[in-house]
Amino acid sequence: MQKMGGVNMAKIKVKDNEEMDHALRRFKKECQKSGIISDLRRHEYYEKPSVRRKKKALAAQRKLKKRGRF
């Protein structure tokens, strides 16, 4: 993975005699690891800072509640 101008670029080299399905699967896994897909979903639409703070607080509450279960 390379970082070009603030953009993460996932690259793979297709091996000799490698099927495109396998190469595509490796590319998707590389995108998943680098966080490109989650970043795209997060930037899909604008989220106001107040909404972002509320979501973060709710996630922290869920995490604490889940941690208390076990």
Secondary structure per residue as TSV (DSSP state, phi and psi in degrees):
chain	resnum	aa	ss	phi	psi
A	1	M	-	360.0	137.9
A	2	Q	E	-120.4	156.2
A	3	K	E	-113.7	118.1
A	4	M	E	-122.2	110.2
A	5	G	T	58.6	39.5
A	6	G	T	83.4	2.4
A	7	V	E	-114.0	129.9
A	8	N	E	-78.0	129.6
A	9	M	E	-116.8	117.5
A	10	A	-	-91.2	127.6
A	11	K	-	-130.4	143.4
A	12	I	-	-134.7	155.5
A	13	K	-	-105.5	126.6
A	14	V	-	-77.4	124.1
A	15	K	-	-77.6	160.7
A	16	D	T	-62.4	139.0
A	17	N	T	60.1	26.0
A	18	E	-	-96.5	134.3
A	19	E	-	-71.0	151.0
A	20	M	H	-65.2	-31.7
A	21	D	H	-60.9	-42.1
A	22	H	H	-68.2	-41.6
A	23	A	H	-64.7	-40.6
A	24	L	H	-65.2	-39.8
A	25	R	H	-62.7	-42.6
A	26	R	H	-64.6	-38.9
A	27	F	H	-64.6	-44.1
A	28	K	H	-62.4	-40.8
A	29	K	H	-63.8	-39.7
A	30	E	H	-64.4	-41.3
A	31	C	H	-64.0	-39.7
A	32	Q	H	-64.3	-44.7
A	33	K	H	-64.2	-39.8
A	34	S	H	-79.1	-11.6
A	35	G	T	85.5	14.9
A	36	I	H	-65.9	-43.1
A	37	I	H	-67.1	-44.6
A	38	S	H	-65.7	-34.5
A	39	D	H	-66.2	-40.1
A	40	L	H	-63.4	-42.7
A	41	R	H	-64.8	-36.9
A	42	R	H	-68.5	-33.7
A	43	H	T	-96.1	14.1
A	44	E	S	-63.1	-36.0
A	45	Y	S	-146.5	159.3
A	46	Y	-	-72.6	136.5
A	47	E	-	-121.7	122.9
A	48	K	-	-63.5	149.1
A	49	P	H	-58.2	-35.0
A	50	S	H	-66.4	-39.8
A	51	V	H	-66.6	-39.3
A	52	R	H	-62.5	-41.9
A	53	R	H	-64.5	-41.6
A	54	K	H	-62.9	-43.4
A	55	K	H	-62.9	-40.6
A	56	K	H	-65.2	-41.3
A	57	A	H	-65.8	-41.8
A	58	L	H	-63.9	-39.5
A	59	A	H	-64.6	-39.3
A	60	A	H	-65.3	-40.0
A	61	Q	H	-63.5	-44.1
A	62	R	H	-61.3	-40.5
A	63	K	H	-64.3	-43.9
A	64	L	H	-65.3	-41.3
A	65	K	H	-63.7	-41.8
A	66	K	H	-66.0	-39.8
A	67	R	H	-66.2	-32.9
A	68	G	H	-73.1	-17.0
A	69	R	H	-68.6	-36.6
A	70	F	-	-96.3	360.0
